[in-house]
């Protein structure tokens, strides 16, 4: 994984202006997703089906529930949902970017502030640009359902 520091849209030394530069990581989300999906497929025949799963309908099982499963925490991996990667623009739209931007625009003190807000939001969702270059990964417990906002429906 490659990590870089960015300030004013340029790469800078990691110790340049600590706290005032963005840290960016080039994460191989496709590889992470393939590991989850492959492990789930290989392990599915060793564990009970989701319908018969003793896991409760909450995201994090309690310590007692975890101990009652198996000694290995990997017993929960076959139950994970990992939908296809989403482009940042679709994810932010599903998370309510438009409503948030509109609220910020209404409370902006002047036209210059409104332009800054609008330009910043546009930059996040531009295609080509950050909206298509940046991706979002979700790994979720099935109790959240297969429809995760901002992502295509996860396969079964």
Helices and strands as residue ranges (DSSP letters): E 2-7, E 10-12, E 22-26, H 29-43, G 44-46, H 63-69, G 73-79, E 80-81, E 86-87, H 88-94, H 97-107, H 111-125, H 130-133, E 135-136, E 140-141, G 142-144
